[in-house]
Amino acid sequence: MKHLLLYFLFFVGAAFIFIQCAKLFPTKNKTEKHQTKSQPENSLSNANKQNRTVAIATRN
């Protein structure tokens, strides 16, 4: 009976550690959702980058 309790506690502890470590590595779904929220900022920064490259190209 002691072994069963120890195995159960080991399993619960390992599951807890696994869940805590999994939080450090987000899935692709979470990163895609995060990127869609920041897309307007990215589109503005891309427009600024394009304007800079055009300005640099016209200077030369």
N, CA, C and O atoms as a printed pandas DataFrame, in Angstrom:
     atom_number atom_name residue_name chain_id  residue_number  x_coord  y_coord  z_coord
0              1         N          MET        A               1    0.821   -1.193    0.000
1              2        CA          MET        A               1    0.000    0.000    0.000
2              3         C          MET        A               1    0.873    1.268    0.000
3              4         O          MET        A               1    0.522    2.265   -0.630
4              5         N          LYS        A               2    2.010    1.221    0.710
5              6        CA          LYS        A               2    2.908    2.369    0.721
6              7         C          LYS        A               2    3.447    2.648   -0.674
7              8         O          LYS        A               2    3.578    3.802   -1.082
8              9         N          HIS        A               3    3.758    1.577   -1.402
9             10        CA          HIS        A               3    4.298    1.744   -2.746
10            11         C          HIS        A               3    3.270    2.394   -3.666
11            12         O          HIS        A               3    3.616    3.246   -4.484
12            13         N          LEU        A               4    2.028    2.000   -3.534
13            14        CA          LEU        A               4    0.976    2.581   -4.355
14            15         C          LEU        A               4    0.839    4.078   -4.089
15            16         O          LEU        A               4    0.679    4.873   -5.015
16            17         N          LEU        A               5    0.903    4.443   -2.829
17            18        CA          LEU        A               5    0.828    5.856   -2.467
18            19         C          LEU        A               5    2.047    6.623   -2.985
19            20         O          LEU        A               5    1.911    7.742   -3.480
20            21         N          LEU        A               6    3.226    6.029   -2.873
21            22        CA          LEU        A               6    4.431    6.682   -3.369
22            23         C          LEU        A               6    4.399    6.845   -4.886
23            24         O          LEU        A               6    4.786    7.891   -5.407
24            25         N          TYR        A               7    3.938    5.815   -5.596
25            26        CA          TYR        A               7    3.829    5.912   -7.050
26            27         C          TYR        A               7    2.830    6.990   -7.447
27            28         O          TYR        A               7    3.052    7.731   -8.405
28            29         N          PHE        A               8    1.734    7.073   -6.709
29            30        CA          PHE        A               8    0.724    8.090   -7.009
30            31         C          PHE        A               8    1.293    9.490   -6.790
31            32         O          PHE        A               8    1.092   10.379   -7.618
32            33         N          LEU        A               9    1.999    9.690   -5.679
33            34        CA          LEU        A               9    2.602   10.994   -5.411
34            35         C          LEU        A               9    3.675   11.333   -6.443
35            36         O          LEU        A               9    3.801   12.487   -6.852
36            37         N          PHE        A              10    4.439   10.341   -6.859
37            38        CA          PHE        A              10    5.438   10.559   -7.901
38            39         C          PHE        A              10    4.773   10.972   -9.206
39            40         O          PHE        A              10    5.244   11.885   -9.885
40            41         N          PHE        A              11    3.684   10.304   -9.557
41            42        CA          PHE        A              11    2.970   10.618  -10.796
42            43         C          PHE        A              11    2.402   12.031  -10.746
43            44         O          PHE        A              11    2.511   12.778  -11.718
44            45         N          VAL        A              12    1.802   12.399   -9.626
45            46        CA          VAL        A              12    1.227   13.744   -9.493
46            47         C          VAL        A              12    2.334   14.795   -9.546
47            48         O          VAL        A              12    2.168   15.836  -10.183
48            49         N          GLY        A              13    3.448   14.537   -8.892
49            50        CA          GLY        A              13    4.568   15.476   -8.919
50            51         C          GLY        A              13    5.147   15.634  -10.319
51            52         O          GLY        A              13    5.457   16.744  -10.751
52            53         N          ALA        A              14    5.289   14.521  -11.017
53            54        CA          ALA        A              14    5.822   14.581  -12.376
54            55         C          ALA        A              14    4.864   15.338  -13.300
55            56         O          ALA        A              14    5.302   16.111  -14.153
56            57         N          ALA        A              15    3.568   15.117  -13.131
57            58        CA          ALA        A              15    2.590   15.830  -13.949
58            59         C          ALA        A              15    2.645   17.329  -13.666
59            60         O          ALA        A              15    2.560   18.137  -14.591
60            61         N          PHE        A              16    2.785   17.703  -12.410
61            62        CA          PHE        A              16    2.872   19.114  -12.052
62            63         C          PHE        A              16    4.108   19.759  -12.682
63            64         O          PHE        A              16    4.030   20.856  -13.235
64            65         N          ILE        A              17    5.235   19.078  -12.594
65            66        CA          ILE        A              17    6.469   19.604  -13.184
66            67         C          ILE        A              17    6.332   19.721  -14.697
67            68         O          ILE        A              17    6.775   20.708  -15.286
68            69         N          PHE        A              18    5.724   18.726  -15.327
69            70        CA          PHE        A              18    5.530   18.748  -16.774
70            71         C          PHE        A              18    4.660   19.937  -17.184
71            72         O          PHE        A              18    4.956   20.615  -18.168
72            73         N          ILE        A              19    3.605   20.185  -16.439
73            74        CA          ILE        A              19    2.716   21.304  -16.768
74            75         C          ILE        A              19    3.445   22.632  -16.597
75            76         O          ILE        A              19    3.288   23.534  -17.420
76            77         N          GLN        A              20    4.230   22.760  -15.552
77            78        CA          GLN        A              20    4.966   24.002  -15.333
78            79         C          GLN        A              20    5.995   24.229  -16.438
79            80         O          GLN        A              20    6.180   25.362  -16.883
80            81         N          CYS        A              21    6.657   23.182  -16.879
81            82        CA          CYS        A              21    7.632   23.321  -17.965
82            83         C          CYS        A              21    6.939   23.613  -19.293
83            84         O          CYS        A              21    7.477   24.350  -20.119
84            85         N          ALA        A              22    5.758   23.046  -19.507
85            86        CA          ALA        A              22    5.034   23.264  -20.759
86            87         C          ALA        A              22    4.607   24.717  -20.901
87            88         O          ALA        A              22    4.449   25.200  -22.022
88            89         N          LYS        A              23    4.420   25.414  -19.810
89            90        CA          LYS        A              23    4.048   26.831  -19.877
90            91         C          LYS        A              23    5.175   27.672  -20.452
91            92         O          LYS        A              23    4.920   28.750  -20.990
92            93         N          LEU        A              24    6.410   27.207  -20.353
93            94        CA          LEU        A              24    7.545   27.960  -20.872
94            95         C          LEU        A              24    7.661   27.862  -22.386
95            96         O          LEU        A              24    8.319   28.695  -23.010
96            97         N          PHE        A              25    7.032   26.858  -22.984
97            98        CA          PHE        A              25    7.127   26.630  -24.414
98            99         C          PHE        A              25    5.732   26.718  -25.028
99           100         O          PHE        A              25    5.026   25.711  -25.085
100          101         N          PRO        A              26    5.320   27.902  -25.490
101          102        CA          PRO        A              26    3.965   28.044  -26.043
102          103         C          PRO        A              26    3.808   27.272  -27.347
103          104         O          PRO        A              26    4.773   27.068  -28.084
104          105         N          THR        A              27    2.594   26.852  -27.616
105          106        CA          THR        A              27    2.330   26.123  -28.849
106          107         C          THR        A              27    2.221   27.082  -30.014
107          108         O          THR        A              27    2.193   28.296  -29.811
108          109         N          LYS        A              28    2.159   26.563  -31.232
109          110        CA          LYS        A              28    2.034   27.407  -32.417
110          111         C          LYS        A              28    0.717   28.168  -32.395
111          112         O          LYS        A              28    0.658   29.312  -32.846
112          113         N          ASN        A              29   -0.338   27.552  -31.878
113          114        CA          ASN        A              29   -1.628   28.227  -31.828
114          115         C          ASN        A              29   -1.556   29.494  -30.998
115          116         O          ASN        A              29   -2.125   30.517  -31.382
116          117         N          LYS        A              30   -0.877   29.445  -29.884
117          118        CA          LYS        A              30   -0.754   30.622  -29.027
118          119         C          LYS        A              30    0.086   31.693  -29.711
119          120         O          LYS        A              30   -0.239   32.877  -29.622
120          121         N          THR        A              31    1.161   31.298  -30.394
121          122        CA          THR        A              31    2.004   32.288  -31.042
122          123         C          THR        A              31    1.281   32.902  -32.230
123          124         O          THR        A              31    1.465   34.088  -32.503
124          125         N          GLU        A              32    0.454   32.124  -32.956
125          126        CA          GLU        A              32   -0.292   32.688  -34.074
126          127         C          GLU        A              32   -1.311   33.693  -33.579
127          128         O          GLU        A              32   -1.498   34.738  -34.203
128          129         N          LYS        A              33   -1.976   33.401  -32.467
129          130        CA          LYS        A              33   -2.939   34.346  -31.911
130          131         C          LYS        A              33   -2.227   35.615  -31.481
131          132         O          LYS        A              33   -2.748   36.715  -31.662
132          133         N          HIS        A              34   -1.051   35.468  -30.918
133          134        CA          HIS        A              34   -0.295   36.633  -30.474
134          135         C          HIS        A              34    0.133   37.471  -31.677
135          136         O          HIS        A              34    0.112   38.700  -31.613
136          137         N          GLN        A              35    0.519   36.818  -32.766
137          138        CA          GLN        A              35    0.962   37.549  -33.951
138          139         C          GLN        A              35   -0.197   38.267  -34.625
139          140         O          GLN        A              35   -0.012   39.359  -35.162
140          141         N          THR        A              36   -1.391   37.674  -34.610
141          142        CA          THR        A              36   -2.512   38.338  -35.258
142          143         C          THR        A              36   -2.888   39.606  -34.505
143          144         O          THR        A              36   -3.363   40.562  -35.117
144          145         N          LYS        A              37   -2.686   39.636  -33.189
145          146        CA          LYS        A              37   -2.973   40.840  -32.431
146          147         C          LYS        A              37   -1.977   41.937  -32.767
147          148         O          LYS        A              37   -2.333   43.115  -32.757
148          149         N          SER        A              38   -0.742   41.574  -33.064
149          150        CA          SER        A              38    0.278   42.582  -33.316
150          151         C          SER        A              38    0.468   42.851  -34.805
151          152         O          SER        A              38    1.400   43.569  -35.169
152          153         N          GLN        A              39   -0.367   42.312  -35.673
153          154        CA          GLN        A              39   -0.215   42.544  -37.097
154          155         C          GLN        A              39   -0.363   44.003  -37.500
155          156         O          GLN        A              39    0.404   44.467  -38.344
156          157         N          PRO        A              40   -1.319   44.760  -36.935
157          158        CA          PRO        A              40   -1.379   46.164  -37.338
158          159         C          PRO        A              40   -0.073   46.915  -37.065
159          160         O          PRO        A              40    0.341   47.758  -37.861
160          161         N          GLU        A              41    0.568   46.609  -35.947
161          162        CA          GLU        A              41    1.851   47.236  -35.663
162          163         C          GLU        A              41    2.891   46.793  -36.678
163          164         O          GLU        A              41    3.702   47.598  -37.136
164          165         N          ASN        A              42    2.868   45.515  -37.029
165          166        CA          ASN        A              42    3.839   45.007  -37.986
166          167         C          ASN        A              42    3.612   45.624  -39.353
167          168         O          ASN        A              42    4.577   45.933  -40.053
168          169         N          SER        A              43    2.356   45.813  -39.752
169          170        CA          SER        A              43    2.103   46.393  -41.064
170          171         C          SER        A              43    2.579   47.839  -41.095
171          172         O          SER        A              43    3.075   48.303  -42.121
172          173         N          LEU        A              44    2.436   48.555  -39.985
173          174        CA          LEU        A              44    2.945   49.920  -39.935
174          175         C          LEU        A              44    4.463   49.938  -39.993
175          176         O          LEU        A              44    5.054   50.759  -40.695
176          177         N          SER        A              45    5.088   49.040  -39.260
177          178        CA          SER        A              45    6.545   49.013  -39.278
178          179         C          SER        A              45    7.053   48.574  -40.641
179          180         O          SER        A              45    8.098   49.044  -41.091
180          181         N          ASN        A              46    6.329   47.677  -41.306
181          182        CA          ASN        A              46    6.731   47.271  -42.652
182          183         C          ASN        A              46    6.599   48.439  -43.617
183          184         O          ASN        A              46    7.446   48.617  -44.492
184          185         N          ALA        A              47    5.545   49.236  -43.468
185          186        CA          ALA        A              47    5.376   50.407  -44.320
186          187         C          ALA        A              47    6.501   51.399  -44.072
187          188         O          ALA        A              47    7.020   51.995  -45.016
188          189         N          ASN        A              48    6.879   51.582  -42.825
189          190        CA          ASN        A              48    7.992   52.482  -42.518
190          191         C          ASN        A              48    9.297   51.973  -43.103
191          192         O          ASN        A              48   10.103   52.756  -43.607
192          193         N          LYS        A              49    9.508   50.669  -43.037
193          194        CA          LYS        A              49   10.721   50.090  -43.613
194          195         C          LYS        A              49   10.747   50.298  -45.126
195          196         O          LYS        A              49   11.791   50.606  -45.701
196          197         N          GLN        A              50    9.589   50.126  -45.766
197          198        CA          GLN        A              50    9.523   50.321  -47.214
198          199         C          GLN        A              50    9.796   51.778  -47.558
199          200         O          GLN        A              50   10.499   52.065  -48.527
200          201         N          ASN        A              51    9.247   52.697  -46.774
201          202        CA          ASN        A              51    9.492   54.108  -47.023
202          203         C          ASN        A              51   10.973   54.438  -46.861
203          204         O          ASN        A              51   11.522   55.228  -47.629
204          205         N          ARG        A              52   11.618   53.836  -45.866
205          206        CA          ARG        A              52   13.042   54.076  -45.664
206          207         C          ARG        A              52   13.866   53.555  -46.827
207          208         O          ARG        A              52   14.803   54.212  -47.280
208          209         N          THR        A              53   13.508   52.361  -47.312
209          210        CA          THR        A              53   14.278   51.793  -48.425
210          211         C          THR        A              53   14.080   52.619  -49.686
211          212         O          THR        A              53   15.012   52.777  -50.474
212          213         N          VAL        A              54   12.884   53.144  -49.886
213          214        CA          VAL        A              54   12.644   53.990  -51.050
214          215         C          VAL        A              54   13.448   55.289  -50.913
215          216         O          VAL        A              54   14.042   55.774  -51.876
216          217         N          ALA        A              55   13.450   55.834  -49.702
217          218        CA          ALA        A              55   14.207   57.065  -49.469
218          219         C          ALA        A              55   15.694   56.836  -49.679
219          220         O          ALA        A              55   16.375   57.685  -50.254
220          221         N          ILE        A              56   16.202   55.707  -49.226
221          222        CA          ILE        A              56   17.619   55.390  -49.395
222          223         C          ILE        A              56   17.929   55.174  -50.873
223          224         O          ILE        A              56   18.966   55.621  -51.362
224          225         N          ALA        A              57   17.037   54.494  -51.581
225          226        CA          ALA        A              57   17.252   54.213  -52.994
226          227         C          ALA        A              57   17.219   55.497  -53.812
227          228         O          ALA        A              57   17.968   55.623  -54.781
228          229         N          THR        A              58   16.370   56.451  -53.447
229          230        CA          THR        A              58   16.284   57.687  -54.223
230          231         C          THR        A              58   17.463   58.596  -53.937
231          232         O          THR        A              58   17.827   59.412  -54.784
232          233         N          ARG        A              59   18.077   58.476  -52.752
233          234        CA          ARG        A              59   19.256   59.283  -52.440
234          235         C          ARG        A              59   20.439   58.883  -53.284
235          236         O          ARG        A              59   21.245   59.729  -53.672
236          237         N          ASN        A              60   20.555   57.588  -53.575
237          238        CA          ASN        A              60   21.707   57.096  -54.339
238          239         C          ASN        A              60   21.444   57.373  -55.765
239          240         O          ASN        A              60   22.271   57.051  -56.618
